[in-house]
């Protein structure tokens, strides 16, 4: 990966971090309420704030890890040539929407780090915090080019 690509990936991850911190700050500003006449509602509101915080942290972590994983997988598809890379291309085609659906056999018999990256990408997609098209630096150009290398249109 070129230094420019690394810098752009770092910038993308930094932007995600800033969005996450802004979301956490907003969650922290939820006012705790209590009833004047009756049992306090503070615990319920505090619980709700904690649920929002936990969900935000989970989504941020999934997105951050997924962006890094997607970038690694795309880099493999762009620069390497092996049977595992063919399955990475199949996976990328499936999540990119080029193929007729994701074939789960592309997850079988991979190096653990590659399989973990694929699962991280799927987890990021599941959180729906970031479009698959926005998961990599210049993805709208690089992914189709890498897929063409592996016979996908």
N, CA, C and O atoms as a GROMACS GRO file, in nm:
protein
  612
    1UNK      N    1   0.085  -0.117   0.000
    1UNK     CA    2   0.000   0.000   0.000
    1UNK      C    3   0.090   0.124   0.000
    1UNK      O    4   0.186   0.132   0.077
    2UNK      N    5   0.059   0.217  -0.087
    2UNK     CA    6   0.141   0.338  -0.096
    2UNK      C    7   0.123   0.425   0.029
    2UNK      O    8   0.026   0.411   0.104
    3UNK      N    9   0.218   0.514   0.049
    3UNK     CA   10   0.210   0.604   0.165
    3UNK      C   11   0.086   0.693   0.154
    3UNK      O   12   0.021   0.721   0.255
    4UNK      N   13   0.053   0.737   0.032
    4UNK     CA   14  -0.066   0.819   0.012
    4UNK      C   15  -0.193   0.743   0.054
    4UNK      O   16  -0.281   0.798   0.119
    5UNK      N   17  -0.200   0.615   0.014
    5UNK     CA   18  -0.316   0.533   0.051
    5UNK      C   19  -0.322   0.513   0.202
    5UNK      O   20  -0.429   0.518   0.262
    6UNK      N   21  -0.206   0.491   0.263
    6UNK     CA   22  -0.202   0.476   0.409
    6UNK      C   23  -0.249   0.603   0.478
    6UNK      O   24  -0.324   0.598   0.575
    7UNK      N   25  -0.204   0.717   0.426
    7UNK     CA   26  -0.245   0.846   0.484
    7UNK      C   27  -0.395   0.867   0.469
    7UNK      O   28  -0.461   0.915   0.561
    8UNK      N   29  -0.448   0.831   0.353
    8UNK     CA   30  -0.592   0.849   0.330
    8UNK      C   31  -0.674   0.754   0.416
    8UNK      O   32  -0.781   0.791   0.464
    9UNK      N   33  -0.625   0.632   0.436
    9UNK     CA   34  -0.693   0.538   0.525
    9UNK      C   35  -0.690   0.592   0.667
    9UNK      O   36  -0.791   0.588   0.738
   10UNK      N   37  -0.574   0.641   0.710
   10UNK     CA   38  -0.563   0.699   0.844
   10UNK      C   39  -0.661   0.815   0.861
   10UNK      O   40  -0.725   0.828   0.965
   11UNK      N   41  -0.674   0.898   0.758
   11UNK     CA   42  -0.767   1.011   0.762
   11UNK      C   43  -0.911   0.962   0.773
   11UNK      O   44  -0.990   1.019   0.849
   12UNK      N   45  -0.945   0.857   0.699
   12UNK     CA   46  -1.081   0.801   0.705
   12UNK      C   47  -1.109   0.747   0.845
   12UNK      O   48  -1.217   0.770   0.900
   13UNK      N   49  -1.012   0.677   0.903
   13UNK     CA   50  -1.031   0.622   1.037
   13UNK      C   51  -1.039   0.735   1.141
   13UNK      O   52  -1.113   0.724   1.239
   14UNK      N   53  -0.963   0.841   1.121
   14UNK     CA   54  -0.968   0.956   1.210
   14UNK      C   55  -1.107   1.022   1.204
   14UNK      O   56  -1.161   1.062   1.307
   15UNK      N   57  -1.162   1.034   1.085
   15UNK     CA   58  -1.297   1.091   1.070
   15UNK      C   59  -1.400   1.004   1.141
   15UNK      O   60  -1.490   1.056   1.206
   16UNK      N   61  -1.386   0.872   1.127
   16UNK     CA   62  -1.477   0.782   1.199
   16UNK      C   63  -1.466   0.803   1.350
   16UNK      O   64  -1.568   0.806   1.420
   17UNK      N   65  -1.345   0.818   1.398
   17UNK     CA   66  -1.322   0.839   1.542
   17UNK      C   67  -1.388   0.970   1.587
   17UNK      O   68  -1.451   0.973   1.693
   18UNK      N   69  -1.373   1.076   1.509
   18UNK     CA   70  -1.434   1.205   1.545
   18UNK      C   71  -1.586   1.194   1.547
   18UNK      O   72  -1.651   1.251   1.635
   19UNK      N   73  -1.644   1.122   1.451
   19UNK     CA   74  -1.789   1.102   1.450
   19UNK      C   75  -1.833   1.025   1.574
   19UNK      O   76  -1.934   1.057   1.636
   20UNK      N   77  -1.754   0.924   1.609
   20UNK     CA   78  -1.784   0.844   1.728
   20UNK      C   79  -1.780   0.931   1.853
   20UNK      O   80  -1.870   0.923   1.937
   21UNK      N   81  -1.676   1.013   1.867
   21UNK     CA   82  -1.664   1.099   1.985
   21UNK      C   83  -1.779   1.199   1.992
   21UNK      O   84  -1.829   1.228   2.101
   22UNK      N   85  -1.820   1.253   1.878
   22UNK     CA   86  -1.935   1.344   1.874
   22UNK      C   87  -2.062   1.272   1.919
   22UNK      O   88  -2.140   1.326   1.997
   23UNK      N   89  -2.081   1.150   1.870
   23UNK     CA   90  -2.199   1.071   1.911
   23UNK      C   91  -2.196   1.042   2.060
   23UNK      O   92  -2.299   1.051   2.128
   24UNK      N   93  -2.078   1.008   2.112
   24UNK     CA   94  -2.068   0.980   2.255
   24UNK      C   95  -2.096   1.106   2.337
   24UNK      O   96  -2.158   1.099   2.443
   25UNK      N   97  -2.052   1.220   2.289
   25UNK     CA   98  -2.079   1.346   2.359
   25UNK      C   99  -2.229   1.376   2.360
   25UNK      O  100  -2.283   1.419   2.462
   26UNK      N  101  -2.294   1.353   2.248
   26UNK     CA  102  -2.439   1.374   2.241
   26UNK      C  103  -2.513   1.282   2.338
   26UNK      O  104  -2.607   1.323   2.406
   27UNK      N  105  -2.470   1.158   2.342
   27UNK     CA  106  -2.532   1.063   2.434
   27UNK      C  107  -2.510   1.109   2.578
   27UNK      O  108  -2.600   1.100   2.661
   28UNK      N  109  -2.392   1.159   2.607
   28UNK     CA  110  -2.361   1.208   2.741
   28UNK      C  111  -2.444   1.328   2.782
   28UNK      O  112  -2.458   1.358   2.900
   29UNK      N  113  -2.498   1.398   2.684
   29UNK     CA  114  -2.578   1.517   2.713
   29UNK      C  115  -2.725   1.486   2.737
   29UNK      O  116  -2.804   1.576   2.765
   30UNK      N  117  -2.763   1.358   2.727
   30UNK     CA  118  -2.901   1.321   2.758
   30UNK      C  119  -2.925   1.357   2.904
   30UNK      O  120  -2.853   1.313   2.994
   31UNK      N  121  -3.026   1.435   2.925
   31UNK     CA  122  -3.052   1.480   3.062
   31UNK      C  123  -3.119   1.370   3.141
   31UNK      O  124  -3.208   1.300   3.094
   32UNK      N  125  -3.071   1.356   3.264
   32UNK     CA  126  -3.132   1.260   3.353
   32UNK      C  127  -3.256   1.324   3.414
   32UNK      O  128  -3.253   1.436   3.463
   33UNK      N  129  -3.364   1.250   3.409
   33UNK     CA  130  -3.491   1.302   3.456
   33UNK      C  131  -3.530   1.238   3.588
   33UNK      O  132  -3.492   1.125   3.617
   34UNK      N  133  -3.605   1.311   3.666
   34UNK     CA  134  -3.661   1.253   3.788
   34UNK      C  135  -3.799   1.314   3.808
   34UNK      O  136  -3.825   1.428   3.770
   35UNK      N  137  -3.886   1.237   3.868
   35UNK     CA  138  -4.022   1.284   3.894
   35UNK      C  139  -4.026   1.362   4.024
   35UNK      O  140  -3.956   1.331   4.120
   36UNK      N  141  -4.108   1.466   4.023
   36UNK     CA  142  -4.127   1.545   4.144
   36UNK      C  143  -4.216   1.467   4.241
   36UNK      O  144  -4.184   1.458   4.360
   37UNK      N  145  -4.326   1.413   4.193
   37UNK     CA  146  -4.418   1.335   4.275
   37UNK      C  147  -4.416   1.190   4.227
   37UNK      O  148  -4.480   1.158   4.127
   38UNK      N  149  -4.347   1.108   4.294
   38UNK     CA  150  -4.344   0.967   4.258
   38UNK      C  151  -4.202   0.916   4.255
   38UNK      O  152  -4.108   0.989   4.287
   39UNK      N  153  -4.186   0.790   4.216
   39UNK     CA  154  -4.052   0.730   4.215
   39UNK      C  155  -3.963   0.797   4.109
   39UNK      O  156  -4.012   0.839   4.005
   40UNK      N  157  -3.836   0.807   4.136
   40UNK     CA  158  -3.746   0.872   4.040
   40UNK      C  159  -3.734   0.792   3.911
   40UNK      O  160  -3.734   0.669   3.912
   41UNK      N  161  -3.722   0.863   3.801
   41UNK     CA  162  -3.702   0.802   3.670
   41UNK      C  163  -3.554   0.800   3.632
   41UNK      O  164  -3.517   0.754   3.524
   42UNK      N  165  -3.470   0.851   3.720
   42UNK     CA  166  -3.328   0.867   3.689
   42UNK      C  167  -3.263   0.735   3.648
   42UNK      O  168  -3.185   0.732   3.553
   43UNK      N  169  -3.295   0.627   3.717
   43UNK     CA  170  -3.231   0.499   3.688
   43UNK      C  171  -3.268   0.452   3.546
   43UNK      O  172  -3.182   0.401   3.474
   44UNK      N  173  -3.393   0.470   3.507
   44UNK     CA  174  -3.435   0.429   3.373
   44UNK      C  175  -3.360   0.511   3.268
   44UNK      O  176  -3.312   0.456   3.169
   45UNK      N  177  -3.352   0.640   3.289
   45UNK     CA  178  -3.284   0.726   3.193
   45UNK      C  179  -3.134   0.695   3.190
   45UNK      O  180  -3.074   0.695   3.082
   46UNK      N  181  -3.075   0.670   3.304
   46UNK     CA  182  -2.933   0.634   3.309
   46UNK      C  183  -2.911   0.501   3.235
   46UNK      O  184  -2.813   0.485   3.163
   47UNK      N  185  -3.003   0.409   3.252
   47UNK     CA  186  -2.994   0.281   3.183
   47UNK      C  187  -3.004   0.302   3.032
   47UNK      O  188  -2.930   0.240   2.955
   48UNK      N  189  -3.094   0.389   2.990
   48UNK     CA  190  -3.109   0.419   2.848
   48UNK      C  191  -2.981   0.481   2.793
   48UNK      O  192  -2.936   0.445   2.685
   49UNK      N  193  -2.923   0.574   2.867
   49UNK     CA  194  -2.798   0.636   2.825
   49UNK      C  195  -2.688   0.531   2.811
   49UNK      O  196  -2.612   0.533   2.715
   50UNK      N  197  -2.680   0.439   2.906
   50UNK     CA  198  -2.578   0.334   2.900
   50UNK      C  199  -2.601   0.242   2.780
   50UNK      O  200  -2.505   0.197   2.717
   51UNK      N  201  -2.729   0.214   2.748
   51UNK     CA  202  -2.759   0.132   2.630
   51UNK      C  203  -2.716   0.203   2.503
   51UNK      O  204  -2.656   0.141   2.415
   52UNK      N  205  -2.746   0.333   2.491
   52UNK     CA  206  -2.704   0.411   2.375
   52UNK      C  207  -2.553   0.412   2.363
   52UNK      O  208  -2.498   0.395   2.254
   53UNK      N  209  -2.485   0.432   2.476
   53UNK     CA  210  -2.338   0.435   2.476
   53UNK      C  211  -2.282   0.301   2.431
   53UNK      O  212  -2.190   0.297   2.349
   54UNK      N  213  -2.334   0.193   2.484
   54UNK     CA  214  -2.285   0.060   2.448
   54UNK      C  215  -2.308   0.032   2.299
   54UNK      O  216  -2.221  -0.024   2.233
   55UNK      N  217  -2.425   0.070   2.247
   55UNK     CA  218  -2.455   0.049   2.106
   55UNK      C  219  -2.361   0.132   2.018
   55UNK      O  220  -2.313   0.084   1.915
   56UNK      N  221  -2.334   0.256   2.058
   56UNK     CA  222  -2.244   0.342   1.981
   56UNK      C  223  -2.103   0.285   1.979
   56UNK      O  224  -2.038   0.284   1.875
   57UNK      N  225  -2.055   0.239   2.093
   57UNK     CA  226  -1.920   0.180   2.099
   57UNK      C  227  -1.914   0.055   2.012
   57UNK      O  228  -1.817   0.035   1.938
   58UNK      N  229  -2.015  -0.028   2.019
   58UNK     CA  230  -2.019  -0.151   1.939
   58UNK      C  231  -2.018  -0.119   1.789
   58UNK      O  232  -1.944  -0.180   1.713
   59UNK      N  233  -2.100  -0.022   1.748
   59UNK     CA  234  -2.106   0.016   1.606
   59UNK      C  235  -1.975   0.077   1.560
   59UNK      O  236  -1.927   0.047   1.450
   60UNK      N  237  -1.917   0.164   1.643
   60UNK     CA  238  -1.789   0.225   1.606
   60UNK      C  239  -1.681   0.118   1.590
   60UNK      O  240  -1.610   0.118   1.489
   61UNK      N  241  -1.669   0.029   1.686
   61UNK     CA  242  -1.566  -0.076   1.678
   61UNK      C  243  -1.586  -0.163   1.554
   61UNK      O  244  -1.489  -0.196   1.485
   62UNK      N  245  -1.711  -0.201   1.526
   62UNK     CA  246  -1.738  -0.284   1.409
   62UNK      C  247  -1.701  -0.211   1.281
   62UNK      O  248  -1.641  -0.269   1.191
   63UNK      N  249  -1.737  -0.084   1.272
   63UNK     CA  250  -1.707  -0.007   1.152
   63UNK      C  251  -1.557   0.014   1.136
   63UNK      O  252  -1.503  -0.005   1.027
   64UNK      N  253  -1.490   0.054   1.243
   64UNK     CA  254  -1.345   0.078   1.239
   64UNK      C  255  -1.272  -0.049   1.197
   64UNK      O  256  -1.187  -0.045   1.108
   65UNK      N  257  -1.304  -0.160   1.260
   65UNK     CA  258  -1.239  -0.287   1.227
   65UNK      C  259  -1.273  -0.331   1.085
   65UNK      O  260  -1.188  -0.384   1.013
   66UNK      N  261  -1.399  -0.310   1.045
   66UNK     CA  262  -1.441  -0.348   0.910
   66UNK      C  263  -1.371  -0.269   0.802
   66UNK      O  264  -1.334  -0.325   0.699
   67UNK      N  265  -1.353  -0.140   0.823
   67UNK     CA  266  -1.283  -0.056   0.725
   67UNK      C  267  -1.139  -0.104   0.709
   67UNK      O  268  -1.090  -0.118   0.597
   68UNK      N  269  -1.072  -0.130   0.819
   68UNK     CA  270  -0.934  -0.180   0.811
   68UNK      C  271  -0.929  -0.317   0.742
   68UNK      O  272  -0.840  -0.342   0.660
   69UNK      N  273  -1.022  -0.404   0.776
   69UNK     CA  274  -1.025  -0.538   0.717
   69UNK      C  275  -1.054  -0.531   0.568
   69UNK      O  276  -0.990  -0.600   0.488
   70UNK      N  277  -1.151  -0.449   0.530
   70UNK     CA  278  -1.185  -0.435   0.388
   70UNK      C  279  -1.064  -0.386   0.310
   70UNK      O  280  -1.036  -0.435   0.200
   71UNK      N  281  -0.993  -0.290   0.365
   71UNK     CA  282  -0.874  -0.236   0.298
   71UNK      C  283  -0.768  -0.344   0.281
   71UNK      O  284  -0.704  -0.352   0.176
   72UNK      N  285  -0.748  -0.427   0.384
   72UNK     CA  286  -0.648  -0.536   0.373
   72UNK      C  287  -0.690  -0.636   0.265
   72UNK      O  288  -0.609  -0.677   0.183
   73UNK      N  289  -0.818  -0.674   0.266
   73UNK     CA  290  -0.865  -0.771   0.166
   73UNK      C  291  -0.853  -0.715   0.026
   73UNK      O  292  -0.810  -0.785  -0.066
   74UNK      N  293  -0.890  -0.590   0.008
   74UNK     CA  294  -0.879  -0.527  -0.123
   74UNK      C  295  -0.733  -0.520  -0.167
   74UNK      O  296  -0.702  -0.543  -0.284
   75UNK      N  297  -0.645  -0.488  -0.076
   75UNK     CA  298  -0.503  -0.483  -0.108
   75UNK      C  299  -0.452  -0.621  -0.152
   75UNK      O  300  -0.373  -0.630  -0.246
   76UNK      N  301  -0.496  -0.727  -0.086
   76UNK     CA  302  -0.458  -0.862  -0.129
   76UNK      C  303  -0.506  -0.888  -0.272
   76UNK      O  304  -0.430  -0.937  -0.355
   77UNK      N  305  -0.633  -0.854  -0.299
   77UNK     CA  306  -0.689  -0.879  -0.432
   77UNK      C  307  -0.617  -0.798  -0.540
   77UNK      O  308  -0.609  -0.841  -0.655
   78UNK      N  309  -0.567  -0.682  -0.502
   78UNK     CA  310  -0.496  -0.598  -0.598
   78UNK      C  311  -0.351  -0.641  -0.622
   78UNK      O  312  -0.296  -0.615  -0.729
   79UNK      N  313  -0.290  -0.706  -0.525
   79UNK     CA  314  -0.145  -0.725  -0.533
   79UNK      C  315  -0.096  -0.870  -0.528
   79UNK      O  316   0.022  -0.895  -0.553
   80UNK      N  317  -0.182  -0.964  -0.498
   80UNK     CA  318  -0.134  -1.102  -0.480
   80UNK      C  319  -0.209  -1.196  -0.574
   80UNK      O  320  -0.308  -1.158  -0.636
   81UNK      N  321  -0.159  -1.320  -0.582
   81UNK     CA  322  -0.219  -1.418  -0.672
   81UNK      C  323  -0.204  -1.556  -0.610
   81UNK      O  324  -0.095  -1.613  -0.607
   82UNK      N  325  -0.316  -1.610  -0.559
   82UNK     CA  326  -0.318  -1.746  -0.506
   82UNK      C  327  -0.463  -1.791  -0.498
   82UNK      O  328  -0.554  -1.714  -0.527
   83UNK      N  329  -0.482  -1.915  -0.459
   83UNK     CA  330  -0.618  -1.966  -0.443
   83UNK      C  331  -0.697  -1.891  -0.338
   83UNK      O  332  -0.817  -1.868  -0.353
   84UNK      N  333  -0.629  -1.853  -0.230
   84UNK     CA  334  -0.698  -1.776  -0.126
   84UNK      C  335  -0.740  -1.640  -0.179
   84UNK      O  336  -0.846  -1.589  -0.142
   85UNK      N  337  -0.659  -1.581  -0.263
   85UNK     CA  338  -0.692  -1.449  -0.316
   85UNK      C  339  -0.812  -1.460  -0.410
   85UNK      O  340  -0.894  -1.368  -0.417
   86UNK      N  341  -0.823  -1.570  -0.480
   86UNK     CA  342  -0.943  -1.592  -0.563
   86UNK      C  343  -1.069  -1.590  -0.475
   86UNK      O  344  -1.170  -1.532  -0.514
   87UNK      N  345  -1.062  -1.652  -0.359
   87UNK     CA  346  -1.177  -1.653  -0.268
   87UNK      C  347  -1.200  -1.514  -0.207
   87UNK      O  348  -1.314  -1.476  -0.181
   88UNK      N  349  -1.092  -1.440  -0.186
   88UNK     CA  350  -1.109  -1.302  -0.140
   88UNK      C  351  -1.183  -1.222  -0.246
   88UNK      O  352  -1.273  -1.145  -0.214
   89UNK      N  353  -1.145  -1.239  -0.373
   89UNK     CA  354  -1.213  -1.169  -0.482
   89UNK      C  355  -1.360  -1.210  -0.488
   89UNK      O  356  -1.447  -1.126  -0.511
   90UNK      N  357  -1.388  -1.339  -0.467
   90UNK     CA  358  -1.527  -1.386  -0.465
   90UNK      C  359  -1.604  -1.319  -0.351
   90UNK      O  360  -1.718  -1.277  -0.369
   91UNK      N  361  -1.541  -1.309  -0.236
   91UNK     CA  362  -1.603  -1.243  -0.121
   91UNK      C  363  -1.629  -1.095  -0.153
   91UNK      O  364  -1.740  -1.046  -0.130
   92UNK      N  365  -1.528  -1.026  -0.204
   92UNK     CA  366  -1.545  -0.884  -0.238
   92UNK      C  367  -1.656  -0.864  -0.341
   92UNK      O  368  -1.735  -0.771  -0.330
   93UNK      N  369  -1.660  -0.953  -0.440
   93UNK     CA  370  -1.766  -0.943  -0.541
   93UNK      C  371  -1.904  -0.960  -0.476
   93UNK      O  372  -1.998  -0.890  -0.511
   94UNK      N  373  -1.913  -1.053  -0.383
   94UNK     CA  374  -2.041  -1.076  -0.316
   94UNK      C  375  -2.086  -0.957  -0.232
   94UNK      O  376  -2.202  -0.916  -0.240
   95UNK      N  377  -1.995  -0.901  -0.152
   95UNK     CA  378  -2.036  -0.789  -0.067
   95UNK      C  379  -2.051  -0.661  -0.149
   95UNK      O  380  -2.126  -0.572  -0.110
   96UNK      N  381  -1.981  -0.651  -0.261
   96UNK     CA  382  -1.991  -0.533  -0.346
   96UNK      C  383  -2.118  -0.538  -0.430
   96UNK      O  384  -2.162  -0.436  -0.484
   97UNK      N  385  -2.177  -0.657  -0.442
   97UNK     CA  386  -2.302  -0.671  -0.517
   97UNK      C  387  -2.282  -0.704  -0.664
   97UNK      O  388  -2.375  -0.692  -0.743
   98UNK      N  389  -2.160  -0.747  -0.701
   98UNK     CA  390  -2.131  -0.777  -0.841
   98UNK      C  391  -2.177  -0.918  -0.877
   98UNK      O  392  -2.235  -0.940  -0.983
   99UNK      N  393  -2.152  -1.011  -0.789
   99UNK     CA  394  -2.186  -1.150  -0.813
   99UNK      C  395  -2.332  -1.174  -0.777
   99UNK      O  396  -2.397  -1.084  -0.724
  100UNK      N  397  -2.384  -1.292  -0.804
  100UNK     CA  398  -2.522  -1.322  -0.770
  100UNK      C  399  -2.540  -1.358  -0.624
  100UNK      O  400  -2.619  -1.448  -0.593
  101UNK      N  401  -2.472  -1.294  -0.539
  101UNK     CA  402  -2.486  -1.322  -0.397
  101UNK      C  403  -2.358  -1.377  -0.339
  101UNK      O  404  -2.276  -1.437  -0.409
  102UNK      N  405  -2.343  -1.355  -0.214
  102UNK     CA  406  -2.223  -1.399  -0.144
  102UNK      C  407  -2.227  -1.550  -0.126
  102UNK      O  408  -2.322  -1.605  -0.071
  103UNK      N  409  -2.123  -1.615  -0.173
  103UNK     CA  410  -2.112  -1.760  -0.158
  103UNK      C  411  -2.029  -1.788  -0.033
  103UNK      O  412  -1.911  -1.754  -0.026
  104UNK      N  413  -2.092  -1.849   0.064
  104UNK     CA  414  -2.025  -1.869   0.192
  104UNK      C  415  -1.907  -1.965   0.185
  104UNK      O  416  -1.824  -1.967   0.276
  105UNK      N  417  -1.898  -2.044   0.080
  105UNK     CA  418  -1.782  -2.133   0.069
  105UNK      C  419  -1.652  -2.054   0.052
  105UNK      O  420  -1.543  -2.109   0.069
  106UNK      N  421  -1.662  -1.924   0.017
  106UNK     CA  422  -1.539  -1.845   0.008
  106UNK      C  423  -1.476  -1.825   0.145
  106UNK      O  424  -1.361  -1.780   0.154
  107UNK      N  425  -1.549  -1.857   0.254
  107UNK     CA  426  -1.496  -1.843   0.389
  107UNK      C  427  -1.424  -1.968   0.438
  107UNK      O  428  -1.366  -1.967   0.546
  108UNK      N  429  -1.428  -2.076   0.360
  108UNK     CA  430  -1.374  -2.205   0.403
  108UNK      C  431  -1.225  -2.215   0.374
  108UNK      O  432  -1.178  -2.172   0.268
  109UNK      N  433  -1.150  -2.271   0.468
  109UNK     CA  434  -1.009  -2.305   0.452
  109UNK      C  435  -0.920  -2.186   0.416
  109UNK      O  436  -0.836  -2.194   0.327
  110UNK      N  437  -0.940  -2.077   0.488
  110UNK     CA  438  -0.856  -1.959   0.467
  110UNK      C  439  -0.759  -1.946   0.583
  110UNK      O  440  -0.780  -2.003   0.690
  111UNK      N  441  -0.654  -1.869   0.561
  111UNK     CA  442  -0.571  -1.830   0.674
  111UNK      C  443  -0.662  -1.760   0.774
  111UNK      O  444  -0.754  -1.688   0.735
  112UNK      N  445  -0.637  -1.780   0.901
  112UNK     CA  446  -0.724  -1.724   1.004
  112UNK      C  447  -0.738  -1.573   0.991
  112UNK      O  448  -0.848  -1.520   1.006
  113UNK      N  449  -0.630  -1.504   0.963
  113UNK     CA  450  -0.637  -1.357   0.954
  113UNK      C  451  -0.727  -1.312   0.840
  113UNK      O  452  -0.797  -1.212   0.853
  114UNK      N  453  -0.725  -1.384   0.728
  114UNK     CA  454  -0.812  -1.348   0.614
  114UNK      C  455  -0.957  -1.375   0.650
  114UNK      O  456  -1.044  -1.292   0.623
  115UNK      N  457  -0.985  -1.490   0.710
  115UNK     CA  458  -1.122  -1.521   0.753
  115UNK      C  459  -1.172  -1.421   0.855
  115UNK      O  460  -1.287  -1.379   0.849
  116UNK      N  461  -1.086  -1.383   0.948
  116UNK     CA  462  -1.124  -1.283   1.048
  116UNK      C  463  -1.156  -1.149   0.981
  116UNK      O  464  -1.251  -1.081   1.021
  117UNK      N  465  -1.078  -1.112   0.880
  117UNK     CA  466  -1.106  -0.987   0.808
  117UNK      C  467  -1.241  -0.994   0.738
  117UNK      O  468  -1.316  -0.897   0.739
  118UNK      N  469  -1.272  -1.108   0.676
  118UNK     CA  470  -1.401  -1.122   0.609
  118UNK      C  471  -1.516  -1.106   0.709
  118UNK      O  472  -1.615  -1.038   0.682
  119UNK      N  473  -1.502  -1.170   0.824
  119UNK     CA  474  -1.606  -1.158   0.926
  119UNK      C  475  -1.617  -1.016   0.980
  119UNK      O  476  -1.726  -0.969   1.011
  120UNK      N  477  -1.504  -0.947   0.991
  120UNK     CA  478  -1.507  -0.807   1.036
  120UNK      C  479  -1.580  -0.720   0.936
  120UNK      O  480  -1.655  -0.630   0.975
  121UNK      N  481  -1.561  -0.745   0.807
  121UNK     CA  482  -1.633  -0.670   0.703
  121UNK      C  483  -1.782  -0.697   0.714
  121UNK      O  484  -1.863  -0.605   0.709
  122UNK      N  485  -1.818  -0.824   0.728
  122UNK     CA  486  -1.961  -0.858   0.742
  122UNK      C  487  -2.022  -0.792   0.866
  122UNK      O  488  -2.135  -0.745   0.863
  123UNK      N  489  -1.948  -0.789   0.975
  123UNK     CA  490  -1.997  -0.726   1.097
  123UNK      C  491  -2.015  -0.576   1.076
  123UNK      O  492  -2.112  -0.518   1.125
  124UNK      N  493  -1.923  -0.513   1.005
  124UNK     CA  494  -1.937  -0.370   0.976
  124UNK      C  495  -2.060  -0.344   0.889
  124UNK      O  496  -2.133  -0.247   0.910
  125UNK      N  497  -2.082  -0.430   0.791
  125UNK     CA  498  -2.201  -0.415   0.706
  125UNK      C  499  -2.327  -0.430   0.790
  125UNK      O  500  -2.424  -0.357   0.771
  126UNK      N  501  -2.325  -0.524   0.883
  126UNK     CA  502  -2.441  -0.551   0.969
  126UNK      C  503  -2.478  -0.429   1.054
  126UNK      O  504  -2.596  -0.404   1.078
  127UNK      N  505  -2.378  -0.354   1.099
  127UNK     CA  506  -2.408  -0.237   1.182
  127UNK      C  507  -2.466  -0.124   1.099
  127UNK      O  508  -2.528  -0.032   1.154
  128UNK      N  509  -2.448  -0.128   0.967
  128UNK     CA  510  -2.505  -0.030   0.876
  128UNK      C  511  -2.461   0.112   0.909
  128UNK      O  512  -2.533   0.207   0.881
  129UNK      N  513  -2.343   0.126   0.969
  129UNK     CA  514  -2.293   0.259   1.004
  129UNK      C  515  -2.225   0.327   0.886
  129UNK      O  516  -2.212   0.449   0.884
  130UNK      N  517  -2.181   0.248   0.788
  130UNK     CA  518  -2.107   0.302   0.675
  130UNK      C  519  -2.141   0.219   0.552
  130UNK      O  520  -2.147   0.096   0.560
  131UNK      N  521  -2.162   0.284   0.441
  131UNK     CA  522  -2.191   0.215   0.316
  131UNK      C  523  -2.071   0.129   0.275
  131UNK      O  524  -1.956   0.168   0.296
  132UNK      N  525  -2.098   0.015   0.216
  132UNK     CA  526  -1.990  -0.072   0.169
  132UNK      C  527  -1.904   0.003   0.068
  132UNK      O  528  -1.784  -0.022   0.058
  133UNK      N  529  -1.962   0.094  -0.006
  133UNK     CA  530  -1.889   0.173  -0.107
  133UNK      C  531  -1.793   0.271  -0.041
  133UNK      O  532  -1.699   0.319  -0.105
  134UNK      N  533  -1.816   0.302   0.087
  134UNK     CA  534  -1.730   0.397   0.159
  134UNK      C  535  -1.630   0.328   0.251
  134UNK      O  536  -1.563   0.394   0.330
  135UNK      N  537  -1.620   0.196   0.241
  135UNK     CA  538  -1.535   0.123   0.335
  135UNK      C  539  -1.387   0.127   0.300
  135UNK      O  540  -1.303   0.096   0.385
  136UNK      N  541  -1.353   0.165   0.178
  136UNK     CA  542  -1.211   0.168   0.142
  136UNK      C  543  -1.176   0.302   0.077
  136UNK      O  544  -1.264   0.375   0.031
  137UNK      N  545  -1.050   0.330   0.075
  137UNK     CA  546  -1.000   0.450   0.008
  137UNK      C  547  -1.014   0.430  -0.143
  137UNK      O  548  -0.962   0.332  -0.197
  138UNK      N  549  -1.085   0.519  -0.210
  138UNK     CA  550  -1.109   0.510  -0.354
  138UNK      C  551  -1.175   0.378  -0.393
  138UNK      O  552  -1.148   0.324  -0.500
  139UNK      N  553  -1.261   0.327  -0.308
  139UNK     CA  554  -1.324   0.197  -0.333
  139UNK      C  555  -1.403   0.191  -0.462
  139UNK      O  556  -1.404   0.088  -0.529
  140UNK      N  557  -1.468   0.300  -0.499
  140UNK     CA  558  -1.550   0.297  -0.621
  140UNK      C  559  -1.464   0.276  -0.746
  140UNK      O  560  -1.517   0.236  -0.850
  141UNK      N  561  -1.335   0.302  -0.738
  141UNK     CA  562  -1.244   0.276  -0.850
  141UNK      C  563  -1.167   0.147  -0.829
  141UNK      O  564  -1.154   0.065  -0.921
  142UNK      N  565  -1.115   0.129  -0.707
  142UNK     CA  566  -1.025   0.017  -0.682
  142UNK      C  567  -1.096  -0.118  -0.680
  142UNK      O  568  -1.044  -0.216  -0.735
  143UNK      N  569  -1.213  -0.125  -0.618
  143UNK     CA  570  -1.281  -0.255  -0.609
  143UNK      C  571  -1.317  -0.308  -0.747
  143UNK      O  572  -1.283  -0.422  -0.778
  144UNK      N  573  -1.385  -0.229  -0.833
  144UNK     CA  574  -1.414  -0.283  -0.967
  144UNK      C  575  -1.289  -0.324  -1.044
  144UNK      O  576  -1.289  -0.425  -1.115
  145UNK      N  577  -1.180  -0.246  -1.030
  145UNK     CA  578  -1.055  -0.281  -1.099
  145UNK      C  579  -0.999  -0.413  -1.047
  145UNK      O  580  -0.957  -0.498  -1.126
  146UNK      N  581  -0.999  -0.430  -0.915
  146UNK     CA  582  -0.950  -0.556  -0.857
  146UNK      C  583  -1.039  -0.673  -0.897
  146UNK      O  584  -0.989  -0.782  -0.924
  147UNK      N  585  -1.169  -0.652  -0.901
  147UNK     CA  586  -1.260  -0.760  -0.939
  147UNK      C  587  -1.241  -0.800  -1.086
  147UNK      O  588  -1.250  -0.917  -1.120
  148UNK      N  589  -1.214  -0.702  -1.171
  148UNK     CA  590  -1.188  -0.734  -1.312
  148UNK      C  591  -1.063  -0.822  -1.324
  148UNK      O  592  -1.058  -0.911  -1.408
  149UNK      N  593  -0.962  -0.795  -1.240
  149UNK     CA  594  -0.842  -0.879  -1.241
  149UNK      C  595  -0.875  -1.025  -1.216
  149UNK      O  596  -0.806  -1.115  -1.264
  150UNK      N  597  -0.982  -1.048  -1.138
  150UNK     CA  598  -1.018  -1.184  -1.100
  150UNK      C  599  -1.137  -1.236  -1.179
  150UNK      O  600  -1.197  -1.337  -1.141
  151UNK      N  601  -1.173  -1.170  -1.289
  151UNK     CA  602  -1.275  -1.221  -1.379
  151UNK      C  603  -1.418  -1.182  -1.347
  151UNK      O  604  -1.511  -1.241  -1.402
  152UNK      N  605  -1.439  -1.085  -1.260
  152UNK     CA  606  -1.573  -1.038  -1.228
  152UNK      C  607  -1.600  -0.911  -1.305
  152UNK      O  608  -1.512  -0.825  -1.320
  153UNK      N  609  -1.721  -0.899  -1.354
  153UNK     CA  610  -1.758  -0.778  -1.431
  153UNK      C  611  -1.837  -0.685  -1.347
  153UNK      O  612  -1.877  -0.578  -1.394
   0.00000   0.00000   0.00000
